[in-house]
Protein backbone atom coordinates (compact mmCIF):
# COMPACT_ATOMS: atom_id res chain seq x y z
CA UNK A 1 0.00 0.00 0.00
CA UNK A 2 3.03 2.26 0.28
CA UNK A 3 2.81 2.87 -3.49
CA UNK A 4 -0.69 4.37 -3.25
CA UNK A 5 -0.93 8.03 -4.15
CA UNK A 6 -0.16 10.52 -6.88
CA UNK A 7 3.48 10.93 -7.82
CA UNK A 8 4.91 13.74 -9.96
CA UNK A 9 8.24 13.45 -11.75
CA UNK A 10 10.98 15.33 -9.92
CA UNK A 11 14.17 14.32 -11.74
CA UNK A 12 15.74 11.80 -14.10
CA UNK A 13 19.08 10.03 -14.06
CA UNK A 14 20.51 8.74 -17.36
CA UNK A 15 17.01 8.74 -18.91
CA UNK A 16 18.05 10.04 -22.34
CA UNK A 17 20.73 7.32 -22.64
CA UNK A 18 18.11 4.72 -21.71
CA UNK A 19 15.70 6.04 -24.35
CA UNK A 20 18.52 6.01 -26.90
CA UNK A 21 19.24 2.34 -26.09
CA UNK A 22 15.51 1.65 -26.55
CA UNK A 23 15.73 3.12 -30.06
CA UNK A 24 13.77 6.32 -29.38
CA UNK A 25 14.71 9.05 -31.87
CA UNK A 26 16.42 12.24 -30.70
CA UNK A 27 13.34 14.48 -30.92
CA UNK A 28 11.23 12.09 -28.83
CA UNK A 29 14.10 11.69 -26.35
CA UNK A 30 14.28 15.46 -25.83
CA UNK A 31 10.51 15.68 -25.37
CA UNK A 32 10.40 12.55 -23.17
CA UNK A 33 12.98 13.97 -20.79
CA UNK A 34 10.53 16.82 -20.03
CA UNK A 35 7.19 14.99 -20.13
CA UNK A 36 5.89 16.20 -16.72
CA UNK A 37 4.79 12.64 -15.97
CA UNK A 38 2.36 12.13 -13.12
CA UNK A 39 1.57 8.61 -11.91
CA UNK A 40 -1.39 7.71 -9.71
CA UNK A 41 -1.15 4.27 -8.13
CA UNK A 42 -3.97 2.45 -6.36
CA UNK A 43 -3.25 -0.96 -4.86
CA UNK A 44 -5.98 -3.34 -3.70
CA UNK A 45 -4.30 -6.55 -2.56
CA UNK A 46 -2.56 -8.03 -5.61
CA UNK A 47 -4.42 -5.77 -8.04
CA UNK A 48 -3.00 -2.43 -9.16
CA UNK A 49 -4.51 0.43 -11.13
CA UNK A 50 -1.93 2.85 -12.48
CA UNK A 51 -2.85 6.07 -14.28
CA UNK A 52 -0.03 7.75 -16.20
CA UNK A 53 -0.59 11.33 -17.33
CA UNK A 54 2.02 13.30 -19.28
CA UNK A 55 2.29 16.02 -21.90
CA UNK A 56 1.86 13.28 -24.54
CA UNK A 57 -0.79 10.88 -23.32
CA UNK A 58 -2.96 9.72 -20.47
CA UNK A 59 -3.39 5.98 -19.99
CA UNK A 60 -4.79 3.75 -17.29
CA UNK A 61 -3.34 0.28 -16.73
CA UNK A 62 -4.79 -2.44 -14.55
CA UNK A 63 -2.72 -5.46 -13.64
CA UNK A 64 -2.55 -8.25 -11.12
CA UNK A 65 0.79 -9.25 -9.65
CA UNK A 66 2.25 -12.21 -11.54
CA UNK A 67 -0.26 -12.01 -14.41
CA UNK A 68 1.02 -11.29 -17.92
CA UNK A 69 -0.46 -8.27 -19.71
CA UNK A 70 0.27 -6.12 -22.75
CA UNK A 71 1.44 -2.52 -22.59
CA UNK A 72 2.74 0.08 -25.01
CA UNK A 73 5.25 2.79 -24.15
CA UNK A 74 4.66 6.45 -25.01
CA UNK A 75 6.80 6.02 -28.17
CA UNK A 76 4.60 3.14 -29.36
CA UNK A 77 6.92 0.27 -28.38
CA UNK A 78 4.74 -2.72 -27.52
CA UNK A 79 5.60 -4.98 -24.60
CA UNK A 80 4.25 -8.02 -22.85
CA UNK A 81 5.17 -8.98 -19.30
CA UNK A 82 4.23 -8.80 -15.65
CA UNK A 83 4.90 -7.11 -12.33
CA UNK A 84 5.77 -9.03 -9.16
CA UNK A 85 6.37 -7.93 -5.59
CA UNK A 86 9.81 -8.80 -4.24
CA UNK A 87 10.06 -7.57 -0.66
CA UNK A 88 9.03 -3.90 -0.80
CA UNK A 89 9.92 -3.54 -4.48
CA UNK A 90 7.73 -3.97 -7.56
CA UNK A 91 9.75 -5.81 -10.22
CA UNK A 92 8.57 -5.80 -13.81
CA UNK A 93 9.91 -8.04 -16.56
CA UNK A 94 8.74 -7.07 -20.04
CA UNK A 95 9.63 -8.41 -23.48
CA UNK A 96 9.53 -6.16 -26.53
CA UNK A 97 7.24 -7.51 -29.24
CA UNK A 98 9.39 -6.08 -32.05
CA UNK A 99 12.76 -7.60 -31.13
CA UNK A 100 12.27 -9.98 -28.18
CA UNK A 101 14.66 -8.04 -25.92
CA UNK A 102 13.90 -7.72 -22.21
CA UNK A 103 13.18 -4.51 -20.32
CA UNK A 104 13.39 -4.72 -16.52
CA UNK A 105 11.57 -2.13 -14.42
CA UNK A 106 11.62 -1.58 -10.67
CA UNK A 107 9.45 0.61 -8.47
CA UNK A 108 10.33 1.24 -4.85
CA UNK A 109 9.77 3.86 -2.19
CA UNK A 110 13.03 5.44 -1.01
CA UNK A 111 12.92 8.30 1.52
CA UNK A 112 9.28 9.08 0.63
CA UNK A 113 10.09 9.21 -3.10
CA UNK A 114 8.96 6.75 -5.75
CA UNK A 115 12.06 5.56 -7.60
CA UNK A 116 11.49 3.86 -10.95
CA UNK A 117 14.56 2.12 -12.33
CA UNK A 118 14.73 0.80 -15.87
CA UNK A 119 17.37 -1.55 -17.28
CA UNK A 120 17.61 -2.30 -20.99
CA UNK A 121 20.59 -3.70 -22.88
CA UNK A 122 22.90 -2.89 -19.95
CA UNK A 123 21.77 0.77 -19.69
CA UNK A 124 20.24 1.76 -16.35
CA UNK A 125 18.09 4.82 -15.77
CA UNK A 126 16.13 6.19 -12.84
CA UNK A 127 13.08 8.44 -12.70
CA UNK A 128 12.38 9.87 -9.25
CA UNK A 129 8.89 11.06 -8.25
CA UNK A 130 7.57 13.02 -5.27
CA UNK A 131 4.04 12.91 -3.83
C-alpha positions as a Markdown table, in Angstrom:
| # | Residue | x | y | z |
|---|---|---|---|---|
| 1 | Unk | 0.0 | 0.0 | 0.0 |
| 2 | Unk | 3.0 | 2.3 | 0.3 |
| 3 | Unk | 2.8 | 2.9 | -3.5 |
| 4 | Unk | -0.7 | 4.4 | -3.3 |
| 5 | Unk | -0.9 | 8.0 | -4.2 |
| 6 | Unk | -0.2 | 10.5 | -6.9 |
| 7 | Unk | 3.5 | 10.9 | -7.8 |
| 8 | Unk | 4.9 | 13.7 | -10.0 |
| 9 | Unk | 8.2 | 13.4 | -11.7 |
| 10 | Unk | 11.0 | 15.3 | -9.9 |
| 11 | Unk | 14.2 | 14.3 | -11.7 |
| 12 | Unk | 15.7 | 11.8 | -14.1 |
| 13 | Unk | 19.1 | 10.0 | -14.1 |
| 14 | Unk | 20.5 | 8.7 | -17.4 |
| 15 | Unk | 17.0 | 8.7 | -18.9 |
| 16 | Unk | 18.1 | 10.0 | -22.3 |
| 17 | Unk | 20.7 | 7.3 | -22.6 |
| 18 | Unk | 18.1 | 4.7 | -21.7 |
| 19 | Unk | 15.7 | 6.0 | -24.4 |
| 20 | Unk | 18.5 | 6.0 | -26.9 |
| 21 | Unk | 19.2 | 2.3 | -26.1 |
| 22 | Unk | 15.5 | 1.6 | -26.5 |
| 23 | Unk | 15.7 | 3.1 | -30.1 |
| 24 | Unk | 13.8 | 6.3 | -29.4 |
| 25 | Unk | 14.7 | 9.0 | -31.9 |
| 26 | Unk | 16.4 | 12.2 | -30.7 |
| 27 | Unk | 13.3 | 14.5 | -30.9 |
| 28 | Unk | 11.2 | 12.1 | -28.8 |
| 29 | Unk | 14.1 | 11.7 | -26.3 |
| 30 | Unk | 14.3 | 15.5 | -25.8 |
| 31 | Unk | 10.5 | 15.7 | -25.4 |
| 32 | Unk | 10.4 | 12.6 | -23.2 |
| 33 | Unk | 13.0 | 14.0 | -20.8 |
| 34 | Unk | 10.5 | 16.8 | -20.0 |
| 35 | Unk | 7.2 | 15.0 | -20.1 |
| 36 | Unk | 5.9 | 16.2 | -16.7 |
| 37 | Unk | 4.8 | 12.6 | -16.0 |
| 38 | Unk | 2.4 | 12.1 | -13.1 |
| 39 | Unk | 1.6 | 8.6 | -11.9 |
| 40 | Unk | -1.4 | 7.7 | -9.7 |
| 41 | Unk | -1.1 | 4.3 | -8.1 |
| 42 | Unk | -4.0 | 2.4 | -6.4 |
| 43 | Unk | -3.3 | -1.0 | -4.9 |
| 44 | Unk | -6.0 | -3.3 | -3.7 |
| 45 | Unk | -4.3 | -6.5 | -2.6 |
| 46 | Unk | -2.6 | -8.0 | -5.6 |
| 47 | Unk | -4.4 | -5.8 | -8.0 |
| 48 | Unk | -3.0 | -2.4 | -9.2 |
| 49 | Unk | -4.5 | 0.4 | -11.1 |
| 50 | Unk | -1.9 | 2.9 | -12.5 |
| 51 | Unk | -2.8 | 6.1 | -14.3 |
| 52 | Unk | 0.0 | 7.7 | -16.2 |
| 53 | Unk | -0.6 | 11.3 | -17.3 |
| 54 | Unk | 2.0 | 13.3 | -19.3 |
| 55 | Unk | 2.3 | 16.0 | -21.9 |
| 56 | Unk | 1.9 | 13.3 | -24.5 |
| 57 | Unk | -0.8 | 10.9 | -23.3 |
| 58 | Unk | -3.0 | 9.7 | -20.5 |
| 59 | Unk | -3.4 | 6.0 | -20.0 |
| 60 | Unk | -4.8 | 3.7 | -17.3 |
| 61 | Unk | -3.3 | 0.3 | -16.7 |
| 62 | Unk | -4.8 | -2.4 | -14.5 |
| 63 | Unk | -2.7 | -5.5 | -13.6 |
| 64 | Unk | -2.6 | -8.3 | -11.1 |
| 65 | Unk | 0.8 | -9.3 | -9.6 |
| 66 | Unk | 2.2 | -12.2 | -11.5 |
| 67 | Unk | -0.3 | -12.0 | -14.4 |
| 68 | Unk | 1.0 | -11.3 | -17.9 |
| 69 | Unk | -0.5 | -8.3 | -19.7 |
| 70 | Unk | 0.3 | -6.1 | -22.8 |
| 71 | Unk | 1.4 | -2.5 | -22.6 |
| 72 | Unk | 2.7 | 0.1 | -25.0 |
| 73 | Unk | 5.2 | 2.8 | -24.1 |
| 74 | Unk | 4.7 | 6.4 | -25.0 |
| 75 | Unk | 6.8 | 6.0 | -28.2 |
| 76 | Unk | 4.6 | 3.1 | -29.4 |
| 77 | Unk | 6.9 | 0.3 | -28.4 |
| 78 | Unk | 4.7 | -2.7 | -27.5 |
| 79 | Unk | 5.6 | -5.0 | -24.6 |
| 80 | Unk | 4.3 | -8.0 | -22.8 |
| 81 | Unk | 5.2 | -9.0 | -19.3 |
| 82 | Unk | 4.2 | -8.8 | -15.7 |
| 83 | Unk | 4.9 | -7.1 | -12.3 |
| 84 | Unk | 5.8 | -9.0 | -9.2 |
| 85 | Unk | 6.4 | -7.9 | -5.6 |
| 86 | Unk | 9.8 | -8.8 | -4.2 |
| 87 | Unk | 10.1 | -7.6 | -0.7 |
| 88 | Unk | 9.0 | -3.9 | -0.8 |
| 89 | Unk | 9.9 | -3.5 | -4.5 |
| 90 | Unk | 7.7 | -4.0 | -7.6 |
| 91 | Unk | 9.8 | -5.8 | -10.2 |
| 92 | Unk | 8.6 | -5.8 | -13.8 |
| 93 | Unk | 9.9 | -8.0 | -16.6 |
| 94 | Unk | 8.7 | -7.1 | -20.0 |
| 95 | Unk | 9.6 | -8.4 | -23.5 |
| 96 | Unk | 9.5 | -6.2 | -26.5 |
| 97 | Unk | 7.2 | -7.5 | -29.2 |
| 98 | Unk | 9.4 | -6.1 | -32.1 |
| 99 | Unk | 12.8 | -7.6 | -31.1 |
| 100 | Unk | 12.3 | -10.0 | -28.2 |
| 101 | Unk | 14.7 | -8.0 | -25.9 |
| 102 | Unk | 13.9 | -7.7 | -22.2 |
| 103 | Unk | 13.2 | -4.5 | -20.3 |
| 104 | Unk | 13.4 | -4.7 | -16.5 |
| 105 | Unk | 11.6 | -2.1 | -14.4 |
| 106 | Unk | 11.6 | -1.6 | -10.7 |
| 107 | Unk | 9.5 | 0.6 | -8.5 |
| 108 | Unk | 10.3 | 1.2 | -4.8 |
| 109 | Unk | 9.8 | 3.9 | -2.2 |
| 110 | Unk | 13.0 | 5.4 | -1.0 |
| 111 | Unk | 12.9 | 8.3 | 1.5 |
| 112 | Unk | 9.3 | 9.1 | 0.6 |
| 113 | Unk | 10.1 | 9.2 | -3.1 |
| 114 | Unk | 9.0 | 6.7 | -5.8 |
| 115 | Unk | 12.1 | 5.6 | -7.6 |
| 116 | Unk | 11.5 | 3.9 | -11.0 |
| 117 | Unk | 14.6 | 2.1 | -12.3 |
| 118 | Unk | 14.7 | 0.8 | -15.9 |
| 119 | Unk | 17.4 | -1.6 | -17.3 |
| 120 | Unk | 17.6 | -2.3 | -21.0 |
| 121 | Unk | 20.6 | -3.7 | -22.9 |
| 122 | Unk | 22.9 | -2.9 | -20.0 |
| 123 | Unk | 21.8 | 0.8 | -19.7 |
| 124 | Unk | 20.2 | 1.8 | -16.3 |
| 125 | Unk | 18.1 | 4.8 | -15.8 |
| 126 | Unk | 16.1 | 6.2 | -12.8 |
| 127 | Unk | 13.1 | 8.4 | -12.7 |
| 128 | Unk | 12.4 | 9.9 | -9.3 |
| 129 | Unk | 8.9 | 11.1 | -8.3 |
| 130 | Unk | 7.6 | 13.0 | -5.3 |
| 131 | Unk | 4.0 | 12.9 | -3.8 |
